[in-house]
Amino acid sequence: MKISPDIFENTEIAFADKSNGELRKAKALFQLMSNNSLVSLGSSLAGLALSLHLPVSPVFRYTVYNHFCGGETFEQCKKTIQKLDKNNVGVLLNYGVELKEREEDFNKTVEHNLEALAFGGKNKSVKALCIKLTGFGRFGLLEKIQAGDELSTAEKSEFNQMKKRFDKICQVAVKNEVPLYVDAEESWIQNPLDEMVEEMMEKYNRGKCIVFNTVQLYRHDRLAYLQHQIDRAIAGQYVYGVKLVRGAYMEKERERAKEMGYKSPIHKNKKDVDEDFNAAVGLCLDNLNNLYVCVASQSEQSNRLAMELIEKKKIEHNNPHVQFSQLYGMGDNMTFNQAKLGFNATKYLPYGPVKDVIPYLIRRAQENTSVAGQTTRELSLIVKEMKRRRG
Ligand SMILES: Cc1cc2nc3c(=O)[nH]c(=O)nc-3n(C[C@H](O)[C@H](O)[C@H](O)COP(=O)(O)OP(=O)(O)OC[C@H]3O[C@@H](n4cnc5c(N)ncnc54)[C@H](O)[C@@H]3O)c2cc1C
């Protein structure tokens, strides 16, 4: 079957799970987010209110939270998950609480993730659990390791604790058969993160794929890294799992490189990033015998290209080695149309207490104003569907 060029225009399929009221709410939200100054004012106020422990949760709950998150508890998430499942859309669960610095916080994050793995093990729509390794250990420690600084005895034991936490999560993921997608983070801590993930893949990905790393194609060295990892897994006889993304920290990366006077790890322009992203998709599809890949992108062009390549290479749409994912609350025109065509389509679904997920929500709102095209696109699709329903 040929993938039609206007495959992502079908709003009837895209918003099949949305009532008229939900569409009106989504429209109002994207209109709000298209206002730069409003979002920047709202973000600063929310940041301030959070630091002063003021009650901002209700405002967030009824606006951005409900749109971008699954719920505060697994019970609440179940409803969202069931709704998505009706349209054959799976979920990548993510405990949305970010970056804490104390050992007790890291232990709590482990507990939360173990609960998520138990929930995921019982729920076939949960296709994976997404985790950040900075949830299990200190950012500053990772920075020191990557810089090659000598660690004190206490720091060595701290790092061992971090690895133990990750290993525990992997063991339970294997037991419950829930894949783990490990996020990629800032380039100046990514080397120790990669090493930890590679070690766990080698240990646990025997005959099946449980541990996945993430490769950020906005980095100019990552296509070669990907090829190297594929070769290494073949030689080591383990299964390679990878989530492909462009990358979320471009501005931060460039600023740091400039400030510290080293060559930026990020490609000079978007065209080079797109070429590497698409080449990475091709490379993975050519090596499906030995790897599992998740194409994680909001780009219509990249999603379409991946779908066309799957067709061209005569790979079954529902081949379990290939999955697509977009953020919950965005890109429904891709996810739901992919699912309708039998591809493995998923939503990245954060959950957790409203006040703890606020940093994630602020980022989503800011991203939607900075990627002006994306908001306009979401809005135009919603308006198109509203018009279609009015007949
Ligand atoms: C399911 C899922 C999981 C994710 N996991 C991670 C993760 O683990 N780690 C992570 O970092 N991000 C992650 N992301 C975020 C992802 O990196 C961003 O959503 C992505 O960068 C946005 O790009 P896009 O592919 O959606 O497409 P587009 O909108 O086509 O691309 C935008 C991206 O291109 C790059 N870019 C834009 N302009 C330039 C330029 N001038 N020069 C160089 N590069 C440029 C930037 O990366 C920018 O974000 C994830 C996203 C999803 C949907």
The ligand as a Tripos MOL2 file, in Angstrom:
@<TRIPOS>MOLECULE
LIG
   53    58     1     0     0
SMALL
NO_CHARGES

@<TRIPOS>ATOM
      1 C1          8.7320   10.0480   22.4040 C.3       1 LIG1
      2 C2          9.7890   11.0990   22.5130 C.ar      1 LIG1
      3 C3         10.9200   10.8570   23.2710 C.ar      1 LIG1
      4 C4         11.9350   11.8270   23.3760 C.ar      1 LIG1
      5 N1         13.0660   11.5690   24.0940 N.ar      1 LIG1
      6 C5         14.0920   12.4590   24.0910 C.ar      1 LIG1
      7 C6         15.3320   12.1880   24.7250 C.ar      1 LIG1
      8 O1         15.5260   11.1260   25.3160 O.2       1 LIG1
      9 N2         16.3010   13.1280   24.6710 N.ar      1 LIG1
     10 C7         16.1570   14.3260   23.9980 C.ar      1 LIG1
     11 O2         17.0850   15.1270   23.9580 O.2       1 LIG1
     12 N3         14.9710   14.6110   23.4150 N.ar      1 LIG1
     13 C8         13.9640   13.7120   23.4370 C.ar      1 LIG1
     14 N4         12.7850   14.0120   22.8080 N.ar      1 LIG1
     15 C9         12.5640   15.3770   22.3390 C.3       1 LIG1
     16 C10        13.0090   15.5110   20.9420 C.3       1 LIG1
     17 O3         14.4050   15.6050   20.8990 O.3       1 LIG1
     18 C11        12.3390   16.7830   20.4030 C.3       1 LIG1
     19 O4         10.9560   16.5140   20.3940 O.3       1 LIG1
     20 C12        12.8220   17.0000   19.0540 C.3       1 LIG1
     21 O5         14.0870   17.5780   19.0850 O.3       1 LIG1
     22 C13        11.9150   17.8240   18.2230 C.3       1 LIG1
     23 O6         12.2540   17.4130   16.9420 O.3       1 LIG1
     24 P1         11.3110   16.6130   15.9780 P.3       1 LIG1
     25 O7         11.9680   15.3530   15.5470 O.co2     1 LIG1
     26 O8         10.0130   16.4640   16.6040 O.co2     1 LIG1
     27 O9         11.2110   17.4950   14.6640 O.3       1 LIG1
     28 P2         11.4680   18.9410   14.1690 P.3       1 LIG1
     29 O10        10.4510   19.8360   14.7410 O.co2     1 LIG1
     30 O11        11.5790   18.7880   12.7070 O.co2     1 LIG1
     31 O12        12.8980   19.3760   14.6940 O.3       1 LIG1
     32 C14        13.1800   20.3040   15.6800 C.3       1 LIG1
     33 C15        14.5290   19.9000   16.2520 C.3       1 LIG1
     34 O13        15.5500   19.9890   15.2570 O.3       1 LIG1
     35 C16        16.7550   20.4590   15.8170 C.3       1 LIG1
     36 N5         17.0660   21.7750   15.2270 N.ar      1 LIG1
     37 C17        16.1930   22.7660   14.9340 C.ar      1 LIG1
     38 N6         16.8320   23.8370   14.3820 N.ar      1 LIG1
     39 C18        18.1270   23.4940   14.3220 C.ar      1 LIG1
     40 C19        19.3030   24.1750   13.8600 C.ar      1 LIG1
     41 N7         19.2510   25.4100   13.3640 N.pl3     1 LIG1
     42 N8         20.4750   23.5330   13.9620 N.ar      1 LIG1
     43 C20        20.5700   22.2810   14.4810 C.ar      1 LIG1
     44 N9         19.4820   21.5960   14.9290 N.ar      1 LIG1
     45 C21        18.2990   22.1790   14.8310 C.ar      1 LIG1
     46 C22        16.5130   20.5520   17.3210 C.3       1 LIG1
     47 O14        16.8410   19.3100   17.8720 O.3       1 LIG1
     48 C23        15.0150   20.7890   17.3930 C.3       1 LIG1
     49 O15        14.4860   20.3760   18.6210 O.3       1 LIG1
     50 C24        11.7810   13.0580   22.6940 C.ar      1 LIG1
     51 C25        10.6300   13.2910   21.9220 C.ar      1 LIG1
     52 C26         9.6530   12.3330   21.8070 C.ar      1 LIG1
     53 C27         8.4760   12.6220   20.9480 C.3       1 LIG1
@<TRIPOS>BOND
     1     1     2 1
     2     2     3 ar
     3     2    52 ar
     4     3     4 ar
     5     4     5 ar
     6     4    50 ar
     7     5     6 ar
     8     6     7 ar
     9     6    13 1
    10     7     8 2
    11     7     9 ar
    12     9    10 ar
    13    10    11 2
    14    10    12 ar
    15    12    13 ar
    16    13    14 ar
    17    14    15 1
    18    14    50 ar
    19    15    16 1
    20    16    17 1
    21    16    18 1
    22    18    19 1
    23    18    20 1
    24    20    21 1
    25    20    22 1
    26    22    23 1
    27    23    24 1
    28    24    25 2
    29    24    26 1
    30    24    27 1
    31    27    28 1
    32    28    29 2
    33    28    30 1
    34    28    31 1
    35    31    32 1
    36    32    33 1
    37    33    34 1
    38    33    48 1
    39    34    35 1
    40    35    36 1
    41    35    46 1
    42    36    37 ar
    43    36    45 ar
    44    37    38 ar
    45    38    39 ar
    46    39    40 ar
    47    39    45 ar
    48    40    41 1
    49    40    42 ar
    50    42    43 ar
    51    43    44 ar
    52    44    45 ar
    53    46    47 1
    54    46    48 1
    55    48    49 1
    56    50    51 ar
    57    51    52 ar
    58    52    53 1
@<TRIPOS>SUBSTRUCTURE
     1 LIG1         1 GROUP 0 **** ****
